[in-house]
Amino acid sequence: MTELSPRSRARWAIREGAVIGGILGFWLVVYLVLNIVTWLLEPLALTLNFEPLFRLARETQQFILPLVLQAATANVALYTLVRVGMLIIDHWRKTSPQAQGA
């Protein structure tokens, strides 16, 4: 975000919001895929009469959502932290006396 006009700020905010939405969307897809896989394992385990596989599918479904939510939160927090750090460094470079040739 180099310009300070309201239009450029709005574009920047929308672009950053889209990136964060994309990150959350990615983790939502990961959750759905993992949930579908475990959902498909249950009938297979019952058909094969394989109790450990059935238990694994049941137990996996209980911790998939918290695991995915924590990974998504950490990912978005790290992205936000890096972006804020980049903005601070860019601002410092523009306003520091060394950058201005003093």
Secondary structure by P-SEA (a helix, b strand, c coil): cccccaaaaaaaaaaaaaaaaaaaaaaaaaaaaaaaaaaaaaaaaaaaccaaaaaaaaaaaacaaaaaaaaaaaaaaaaaaaaaaaaaaaaaaacccccccc
